[in-house]
Amino acid sequence: MVYCGKPSKGCAPCRAKKTKCDRSLPSCSQCLRVGRQCTGYRDEQGLMFRDETTKVMRKAQAKTPECITSPEEVALVGTSRKPSDGSSVVHVLPELSHILNRNPSRKIEDEASSYFFHHFVSKDSVITASLYDFLPAIYHQGIGQNDPLPDIVAATGLAGIANISRSSEVMLAARAKHTEVLRITNAALRDPERAKADSTLMAVLLLGMFEIITCPSPQSMLVWAKHVHGATTIARIRGRCQLKTELGRRLFLHLRNQIIIDCLQRRKSVPEMITDWNDVRFQCLEDDETVEPRLVQLMARISNLRHDIRAQGGEDSVTTAKAYAIDADLEAWAASVPVKFLYKTVPHHDPTFLFEFRHDYVSNWIASSWNSYRIARIFANQCIIAWLTPRSQRAPDIALALEKCKNIQNQMCDDICASVPYYLDNGPNFTRDSHIALKASAGFSVLWPLYTVATAHHATAARNAWIIRQYEKIGDQLGIHQATALANTLKQNREITIWDRDPTRRIDEREENEEW
């Protein structure tokens, strides 16, 4: 999908006649006036980018068929990490320039951008609904304007191609482009007007995505978290007026979701700006449109509660009561969703799958919302379990309540696992070439739900072994190295150090009343 410029939006007869098309439905006015058949309107997004992903893959693999990028190589370039040997970024740049000089840079960047748009923007089916279907509205404005967005799109695309084709040469080019993006972005942030631009905010968010794709270890998530924090600062500078445009609202919603993930993972309180603006949006929606913002309110509550528990050093009767209330509200949310939001439980006859049934959803967005609900309930019940466990041996009623919470948590874990086939279609036909049909965005959607399951209390060895296999598929076939790092972490039975843990500490060494 090479960028082909902004196409004409008109119908075929108007384009042929070079007349202005008003794109009315079901037929444009020009066709109605002359009595001709209106052919309808083209997919503007699909025409802006020509799919050349397979060709790019073949070229990259032909250059370095057996070359695997090591973590040490990946960490050579980029101001987001310090080189482990003390070498300067400048020492590596001549080699990168040599690579780029051998290959016309514009051609490489177009092909890398095509990879990114194929995996994260284009919407060729419901199951692979894109993460950034709004991006073309920003992207074409920044080309040739010293804007960081086209460059970070190219850098991220290069990184994805490098991972799938196992090309250290392409990864070096991605790192070089990433360094250039950091320079351009920093320059934009020093300009009061450019700092508030849609493209600047989007570029900072994609810098976080670059870290997830290139991740040599779980600790690189700290860099991702810093980019989320930077994007939050930009959103605060932009102010509430950004919610007045459709594009501004879409950017805010994406940032809001990233912030919620970061806060839940790190037991941080959600910034008031996020909850306040979410409430503003909530008030402007019809009843059937409030499903998702209501869920975000509940996720913010459980994140804030986890922050409070951490700050005070543990659970007490007050925090346990709050956790019970949040869990009850989450259960009520699930019972109140409209019919179009429901999912189907269908048989799944795959010997590698843990369960006999899987979940099918109407859309990727709905599936992700349900998994967010499940994560929130896992955390809420974990707070309750931590308080009830030391008291359960002395009181039968507390023991029954504890067992109920464990059952809820296990059910939520099972339901998250049952959603994975919807995203990945991981059955006997999931082969090495599946990345051509799958989208990397599907892998992004299950990274943290699966980690929540794997690190929940009372996780089973069989379930975790299956989760490790899913991570290996995502890393190997979709080019998301964060998944590979997570798989390796779980294999060693250790926790991610982003939560300020001892990196040598094993998951099964936790105390019974301790949260992950």
C-alpha positions as CSV (number, residue, x, y, z in Angstrom):
1,M,0.0,0.0,0.0
2,V,2.2,2.8,-1.3
3,Y,0.8,6.3,-0.7
4,C,-0.8,7.4,-4.0
5,G,-2.0,10.9,-3.1
6,K,-5.5,12.0,-2.3
7,P,-8.0,10.5,-4.8
8,S,-11.1,12.0,-6.3
9,K,-14.2,11.3,-4.1
10,G,-16.7,11.5,-7.0
11,C,-18.6,8.7,-8.7
12,A,-17.2,7.1,-11.9
13,P,-19.4,9.0,-14.4
14,C,-18.5,12.4,-12.8
15,R,-14.8,11.6,-12.8
16,A,-15.0,10.6,-16.5
17,K,-16.9,13.8,-17.4
18,K,-14.7,15.8,-15.0
19,T,-17.8,17.3,-13.4
20,K,-18.2,18.2,-9.7
21,C,-19.9,15.4,-7.8
22,D,-21.9,16.2,-4.7
23,R,-21.8,12.6,-3.5
24,S,-25.5,12.5,-2.5
25,L,-27.2,9.3,-1.7
26,P,-28.4,7.1,-3.2
27,S,-27.3,8.9,-6.4
28,C,-25.4,12.2,-7.0
29,S,-27.3,15.2,-8.4
30,Q,-25.4,15.3,-11.6
31,C,-26.4,11.7,-12.5
32,L,-30.0,12.3,-11.5
33,R,-30.1,15.5,-13.7
34,V,-29.0,13.7,-16.9
35,G,-30.7,10.4,-16.1
36,R,-27.6,8.3,-16.0
37,Q,-26.9,5.5,-13.5
38,C,-24.7,6.6,-10.5
39,T,-22.1,3.9,-9.7
40,G,-21.6,5.0,-6.1
41,Y,-18.4,6.2,-4.5
42,R,-15.0,4.7,-4.0
43,D,-13.3,3.8,-0.7
44,E,-11.1,6.8,-0.4
45,Q,-8.9,5.2,2.2
46,G,-8.3,2.1,0.1
47,L,-7.3,4.2,-2.9
48,M,-4.8,6.4,-1.0
49,F,-2.6,3.4,-0.4
50,R,-1.6,0.6,-2.8
51,D,-1.0,-2.7,-1.1
52,E,2.6,-3.8,-1.7
53,T,3.1,-5.6,1.6
54,T,3.9,-9.0,0.1
55,K,6.5,-7.5,-2.3
56,V,8.2,-5.7,0.5
57,M,8.4,-8.9,2.6
58,R,10.0,-10.8,-0.3
59,K,12.6,-8.0,-0.9
60,A,13.5,-7.9,2.8
61,Q,13.8,-11.6,3.1
62,A,15.9,-11.9,0.0
63,K,18.4,-9.5,1.4
64,T,18.9,-11.1,4.8
65,P,17.1,-14.5,4.8
66,E,18.7,-15.9,7.9
67,C,19.6,-12.7,9.8
68,I,17.9,-12.3,13.2
69,T,18.0,-9.1,15.0
70,S,19.3,-9.4,18.5
71,P,18.3,-7.2,21.4
72,E,21.8,-5.7,21.4
73,E,21.4,-4.7,17.8
74,V,17.9,-3.2,18.3
75,A,19.1,-1.0,21.2
76,L,21.9,0.7,19.2
77,V,19.9,3.6,17.9
78,G,17.4,6.0,19.4
79,T,17.4,8.5,22.2
80,S,14.8,6.5,24.0
81,R,17.5,4.1,25.2
82,K,21.1,4.4,26.4
83,P,23.5,2.2,24.4
84,S,24.7,-0.5,26.8
85,D,28.3,-0.2,25.8
86,G,28.4,3.6,26.1
87,S,28.7,4.1,22.4
88,S,27.2,7.2,20.9
89,V,24.3,7.1,18.4
90,V,26.5,9.1,16.1
91,H,28.9,6.2,15.7
92,V,26.2,4.0,14.2
93,L,24.7,6.6,11.8
94,P,27.3,6.2,9.0
95,E,26.3,2.5,8.7
96,L,22.7,3.5,8.6
97,S,23.3,6.1,6.0
98,H,25.1,3.5,3.9
99,I,22.0,1.3,4.0
100,L,19.7,4.2,3.0
101,N,22.0,5.3,0.3
102,R,21.9,1.9,-1.3
103,N,18.1,2.0,-1.4
104,P,16.2,5.1,-2.5
105,S,14.8,6.4,0.8
106,R,11.5,7.6,-0.7
107,K,10.8,4.2,-2.1
108,I,11.6,2.5,1.1
109,E,9.4,4.8,3.2
110,D,6.5,4.4,0.8
111,E,6.7,0.7,1.1
112,A,7.0,0.8,4.9
113,S,4.1,3.2,5.1
114,S,2.1,0.7,3.0
115,Y,2.8,-2.0,5.6
116,F,1.6,0.2,8.4
117,F,-1.6,1.2,6.6
118,H,-2.3,-2.4,5.7
119,H,-2.0,-3.6,9.3
120,F,-3.3,-0.7,11.3
121,V,-5.5,1.6,9.1
122,S,-7.3,-0.3,6.3
123,K,-10.7,-1.8,7.0
124,D,-11.2,-4.7,4.7
125,S,-13.3,-6.7,7.1
126,V,-15.1,-6.5,10.4
127,I,-12.8,-8.9,12.2
128,T,-9.7,-6.8,11.4
129,A,-11.2,-3.4,12.1
130,S,-8.4,-0.9,12.2
131,L,-6.9,0.9,15.2
132,Y,-6.3,4.1,13.2
133,D,-9.0,4.4,10.6
134,F,-9.0,8.1,11.2
135,L,-5.3,8.5,10.4
136,P,-5.5,9.3,6.7
137,A,-7.3,12.6,7.5
138,I,-4.2,13.7,9.3
139,Y,-1.5,11.9,7.4
140,H,-1.8,13.4,3.9
141,Q,-1.7,16.9,5.4
142,G,1.8,16.4,6.9
143,I,3.6,15.1,3.8
144,G,6.4,17.4,2.9
145,Q,5.7,19.8,5.8
146,N,8.5,18.7,8.2
147,D,5.8,16.9,10.1
148,P,6.7,13.9,12.3
149,L,3.7,11.8,11.5
150,P,4.6,10.5,8.0
151,D,8.1,9.7,9.4
152,I,6.9,7.7,12.4
153,V,4.5,5.8,10.2
154,A,7.4,4.9,8.0
155,A,9.6,4.0,10.9
156,T,7.0,1.8,12.5
157,G,6.3,0.1,9.2
158,L,10.0,-0.6,8.7
159,A,10.2,-2.1,12.2
160,G,7.3,-4.4,11.5
161,I,8.8,-5.6,8.2
162,A,12.1,-6.1,9.9
163,N,10.6,-8.3,12.6
164,I,8.6,-10.5,10.3
165,S,11.4,-10.9,7.7
166,R,14.1,-11.1,10.4
167,S,16.2,-8.5,8.7
168,S,18.7,-6.6,10.9
169,E,19.4,-4.3,7.9
170,V,15.8,-3.1,7.7
171,M,15.7,-2.8,11.5
172,L,18.7,-0.5,11.4
173,A,16.9,1.6,8.8
174,A,13.9,1.7,11.1
175,R,16.1,2.9,14.0
176,A,17.6,5.6,11.8
177,K,14.2,6.8,10.9
178,H,13.1,6.7,14.5
179,T,16.0,8.9,15.5
180,E,15.0,11.4,12.8
181,V,11.4,11.3,14.1
182,L,12.5,12.1,17.7
183,R,14.4,15.2,16.3
184,I,11.4,16.4,14.3
185,T,9.0,15.8,17.1
186,N,11.1,17.7,19.6
187,A,11.3,20.6,17.2
188,A,7.5,20.5,16.9
189,L,7.0,20.5,20.6
190,R,9.1,23.6,21.0
191,D,6.6,25.5,18.7
192,P,3.5,26.4,20.7
193,E,1.2,26.0,17.6
194,R,2.7,22.8,16.2
195,A,2.8,21.3,19.6
196,K,-1.0,21.4,19.7
197,A,-1.5,20.0,16.2
198,D,-3.4,16.7,15.6
199,S,-0.4,15.2,13.8
200,T,2.0,16.0,16.7
201,L,-0.2,14.2,19.2
202,M,-0.7,11.2,16.8
203,A,3.1,11.0,16.2
204,V,3.8,10.8,20.0
205,L,1.2,8.0,20.3
206,L,2.9,6.1,17.4
207,L,6.3,6.6,19.1
208,G,4.8,4.4,21.8
209,M,3.7,1.8,19.3
210,F,7.2,1.8,17.8
211,E,8.5,0.7,21.3
212,I,6.0,-2.1,21.5
213,I,6.9,-3.4,18.0
214,T,10.7,-3.2,18.5
215,C,10.7,-4.2,22.2
216,P,13.8,-6.2,23.1
217,S,12.6,-6.7,26.7
218,P,9.5,-6.0,28.9
219,Q,11.4,-3.0,30.4
220,S,10.9,-1.1,27.1
221,M,7.3,-0.6,28.3
222,L,8.7,2.1,30.5
223,V,9.5,4.0,27.4
224,W,6.0,3.4,26.1
225,A,4.6,4.7,29.3
226,K,6.7,7.9,28.9
227,H,5.3,8.5,25.5
228,V,1.8,8.1,26.9
229,H,2.6,10.6,29.6
230,G,4.0,13.0,26.9
231,A,0.8,12.6,24.8
232,T,-1.3,13.3,27.9
233,T,0.6,16.6,28.4
234,I,0.0,17.5,24.8
235,A,-3.7,16.8,25.2
236,R,-3.8,19.0,28.3
237,I,-2.3,21.9,26.3
238,R,-4.8,21.3,23.5
239,G,-7.6,21.8,26.0
240,R,-11.2,20.7,25.9
241,C,-11.8,22.5,22.6
242,Q,-10.2,19.5,20.9
243,L,-13.5,17.6,21.6
244,K,-15.4,19.9,19.2
245,T,-14.2,18.2,16.1
246,E,-14.7,14.5,15.1
247,L,-11.0,14.0,14.5
248,G,-10.1,15.6,17.9
249,R,-12.6,13.3,19.6
250,R,-11.2,10.2,17.9
251,L,-7.7,11.2,19.0
252,F,-8.8,11.8,22.5
253,L,-10.6,8.5,22.7
254,H,-7.5,6.7,21.6
255,L,-5.3,8.5,24.0
256,R,-7.8,8.0,26.8
257,N,-7.7,4.2,26.3
258,Q,-3.9,4.2,26.4
259,I,-3.9,6.2,29.6
260,I,-6.4,3.8,31.2
261,I,-4.2,0.8,30.3
262,D,-1.1,2.6,31.7
263,C,-2.9,3.5,35.0
264,L,-4.3,0.0,35.5
265,Q,-1.0,-1.6,34.9
266,R,1.0,0.7,37.2
267,R,-1.7,1.2,39.9
268,K,-1.9,4.9,39.1
269,S,-4.9,7.2,39.5
270,V,-6.5,8.3,36.3
271,P,-5.9,12.0,35.5
272,E,-9.0,14.1,36.3
273,M,-8.7,15.6,32.8
274,I,-9.4,12.2,31.3
275,T,-12.4,11.4,33.5
276,D,-13.9,14.9,33.2
277,W,-13.6,14.9,29.4
278,N,-15.0,11.4,29.2
279,D,-18.0,12.6,31.3
280,V,-18.5,15.6,28.9
281,R,-18.7,13.2,26.0
282,F,-21.0,10.9,28.0
283,Q,-23.5,13.7,28.4
284,C,-23.8,14.3,24.6
285,L,-24.6,10.7,23.6
286,E,-27.8,8.8,23.2
287,D,-28.5,6.0,25.6
288,D,-27.3,3.2,23.3
289,E,-24.0,5.2,22.7
290,T,-23.1,5.4,26.4
291,V,-22.0,1.8,26.7
292,E,-18.3,2.4,26.2
293,P,-17.9,5.7,28.2
294,R,-19.8,4.1,31.1
295,L,-17.3,1.3,31.1
296,V,-14.4,3.7,31.0
297,Q,-15.9,5.4,34.2
298,L,-15.8,2.0,35.9
299,M,-12.3,1.2,34.8
300,A,-11.1,4.6,36.1
301,R,-12.7,3.8,39.5
302,I,-10.9,0.4,39.8
303,S,-7.6,2.0,38.7
304,N,-8.0,4.8,41.3
305,L,-8.8,2.2,43.9
306,R,-5.7,0.1,43.1
307,H,-3.7,3.4,43.5
308,D,-5.3,4.0,46.9
309,I,-4.6,0.5,48.1
310,R,-1.0,0.7,47.0
311,A,-0.6,4.2,48.6
312,Q,-1.9,3.0,52.0
313,G,0.0,-0.3,51.9
314,G,-2.8,-2.8,51.5
315,E,-6.5,-3.5,51.6
316,D,-8.8,-2.7,54.4
317,S,-12.6,-3.0,55.0
318,V,-13.2,0.4,53.2
319,T,-11.3,-0.5,50.0
320,T,-12.9,-3.9,50.0
321,A,-16.4,-2.4,50.2
322,K,-15.4,-0.1,47.3
323,A,-14.2,-3.1,45.3
324,Y,-17.5,-4.9,45.9
325,A,-19.4,-1.8,44.7
326,I,-17.3,-1.5,41.5
327,D,-17.7,-5.2,40.8
328,A,-21.5,-4.9,41.2
329,D,-21.6,-1.9,38.9
330,L,-19.5,-3.8,36.3
331,E,-22.0,-6.7,36.5
332,A,-24.9,-4.3,36.0
333,W,-23.1,-2.8,33.0
334,A,-22.8,-6.2,31.4
335,A,-26.5,-6.9,32.0
336,S,-27.5,-3.5,30.5
337,V,-25.7,-3.5,27.1
338,P,-27.9,-3.3,24.0
339,V,-28.4,-6.5,21.9
340,K,-26.0,-5.3,19.2
341,F,-23.2,-5.4,21.8
342,L,-23.7,-9.0,22.8
343,Y,-21.5,-11.9,21.6
344,K,-22.1,-15.5,20.6
345,T,-20.7,-18.5,22.2
346,V,-20.0,-21.1,19.5
347,P,-18.3,-24.6,19.4
348,H,-14.6,-24.5,18.6
349,H,-13.1,-27.9,17.6
350,D,-9.4,-27.1,17.8
351,P,-7.3,-29.6,19.8
352,T,-4.8,-26.9,20.7
353,F,-7.5,-24.7,22.3
354,L,-8.2,-25.1,26.0
355,F,-12.0,-24.9,25.7
356,E,-14.8,-26.4,23.6
357,F,-16.3,-23.0,22.9
358,R,-15.1,-19.6,21.6
359,H,-16.7,-16.2,21.4
360,D,-17.6,-14.4,18.2
361,Y,-18.2,-10.6,18.3
362,V,-19.8,-8.1,16.0
363,S,-16.6,-6.0,15.8
364,N,-13.1,-5.7,17.1
365,W,-14.1,-2.7,19.2
366,I,-16.9,-4.6,20.9
367,A,-14.6,-7.5,21.6
368,S,-12.0,-5.2,23.2
369,S,-14.7,-3.5,25.3
370,W,-15.7,-6.9,26.7
371,N,-12.1,-7.7,27.5
372,S,-11.7,-4.4,29.3
373,Y,-14.8,-5.3,31.3
374,R,-13.2,-8.6,32.2
375,I,-9.9,-7.1,33.2
376,A,-11.7,-4.6,35.5
377,R,-13.6,-7.4,37.2
378,I,-10.4,-9.5,37.6
379,F,-8.8,-6.5,39.4
380,A,-11.9,-5.8,41.5
381,N,-12.2,-9.3,42.7
382,Q,-8.4,-9.5,43.3
383,C,-8.8,-6.6,45.8
384,I,-11.6,-8.5,47.5
385,I,-9.7,-11.9,47.5
386,A,-6.7,-10.2,49.1
387,W,-8.9,-9.0,52.0
388,L,-10.9,-12.1,52.5
389,T,-8.2,-14.8,52.2
390,P,-6.6,-14.4,55.7
391,R,-10.0,-14.2,57.3
392,S,-11.6,-17.2,55.5
393,Q,-10.3,-19.9,57.8
394,R,-12.2,-18.5,60.8
395,A,-15.6,-17.9,59.2
396,P,-17.5,-20.3,56.8
397,D,-19.5,-17.3,55.3
398,I,-16.3,-15.5,54.4
399,A,-14.9,-18.8,52.9
400,L,-18.0,-19.0,50.7
401,A,-17.6,-15.3,49.6
402,L,-14.0,-16.0,48.8
403,E,-14.8,-19.0,46.7
404,K,-17.4,-16.9,44.8
405,C,-14.8,-14.2,44.0
406,K,-12.3,-16.8,42.8
407,N,-14.9,-18.3,40.5
408,I,-15.7,-14.9,39.1
409,Q,-12.1,-14.2,38.4
410,N,-11.6,-17.6,36.8
411,Q,-14.6,-17.1,34.6
412,M,-13.3,-13.7,33.4
413,C,-9.9,-15.3,32.6
414,D,-11.6,-18.1,30.6
415,D,-13.7,-15.5,28.7
416,I,-10.7,-13.5,27.7
417,C,-9.1,-16.7,26.4
418,A,-12.3,-17.6,24.6
419,S,-12.1,-14.2,22.7
420,V,-8.6,-14.9,21.3
421,P,-9.7,-17.1,18.4
422,Y,-11.9,-14.2,17.2
423,Y,-8.8,-12.0,16.9
424,L,-6.3,-14.5,15.7
425,D,-8.3,-17.4,14.2
426,N,-5.7,-19.6,15.8
427,G,-6.5,-23.1,14.7
428,P,-4.9,-25.9,12.6
429,N,-4.8,-23.6,9.6
430,F,-2.8,-20.9,11.4
431,T,0.5,-21.2,9.3
432,R,3.7,-19.3,8.8
433,D,2.1,-17.3,6.0
434,S,-0.9,-16.2,8.1
435,H,0.4,-12.7,8.5
436,I,-0.7,-11.9,5.0
437,A,-4.3,-12.4,6.0
438,L,-4.1,-11.3,9.7
439,K,-3.5,-7.8,10.9
440,A,-0.9,-6.8,13.5
441,S,-3.7,-4.7,15.1
442,A,-5.3,-8.0,16.2
443,G,-2.2,-8.9,18.1
444,F,-2.1,-5.6,19.8
445,S,-5.7,-6.1,21.0
446,V,-4.9,-9.2,23.1
447,L,-1.4,-8.4,24.5
448,W,-2.5,-7.0,27.8
449,P,-5.8,-9.0,28.3
450,L,-3.7,-12.2,28.1
451,Y,-1.0,-10.9,30.4
452,T,-3.8,-10.1,33.0
453,V,-5.0,-13.7,32.8
454,A,-1.5,-15.1,33.0
455,T,-0.6,-13.1,36.1
456,A,-3.9,-13.4,37.9
457,H,-3.9,-15.5,41.1
458,H,-4.7,-19.1,40.8
459,A,-3.6,-19.2,37.1
460,T,-3.2,-22.7,35.8
461,A,-0.1,-24.1,34.2
462,A,-2.1,-25.3,31.2
463,R,-3.7,-22.0,30.6
464,N,-0.4,-20.1,30.9
465,A,1.3,-22.5,28.5
466,W,-1.4,-21.8,25.9
467,I,-1.0,-18.0,26.5
468,I,2.7,-18.3,25.9
469,R,2.0,-20.0,22.5
470,Q,-0.3,-17.2,21.6
471,Y,2.4,-14.6,22.4
472,E,4.9,-16.6,20.3
473,K,2.5,-16.5,17.3
474,I,1.9,-12.8,17.7
475,G,5.6,-12.1,17.9
476,D,6.7,-14.4,15.2
477,Q,3.9,-14.0,12.7
478,L,2.7,-10.4,13.3
479,G,6.1,-8.9,14.1
480,I,5.2,-7.5,17.6
481,H,8.3,-8.1,19.7
482,Q,6.5,-7.1,22.9
483,A,4.6,-10.4,22.6
484,T,7.9,-12.3,22.4
485,A,9.3,-10.5,25.4
486,L,6.1,-11.3,27.4
487,A,6.3,-15.0,26.3
488,N,9.9,-15.2,27.6
489,T,8.9,-13.5,30.8
490,L,6.1,-16.0,31.4
491,K,8.4,-18.9,30.5
492,Q,10.7,-17.9,33.3
493,N,7.7,-17.5,35.6
494,R,8.8,-13.9,36.3
495,E,7.0,-10.6,36.5
496,I,7.5,-7.5,34.3
497,T,9.7,-5.0,36.1
498,I,7.6,-2.0,34.9
499,W,5.7,-2.5,38.2
500,D,8.9,-1.9,40.2
501,R,9.3,-5.6,41.1
502,D,12.5,-7.5,41.7
503,P,13.2,-8.9,38.1
504,T,14.4,-12.2,39.6
505,R,11.2,-12.7,41.6
506,R,9.0,-15.5,40.4
507,I,5.2,-15.2,39.9
508,D,4.6,-18.2,42.1
509,E,6.5,-16.6,45.0
510,R,3.8,-14.0,45.7
511,E,2.0,-14.0,49.0
512,E,-1.6,-15.1,48.9
513,N,-2.9,-11.6,49.6
514,E,-0.6,-9.8,47.2
515,E,-1.7,-8.2,43.9
516,W,0.4,-8.7,40.8
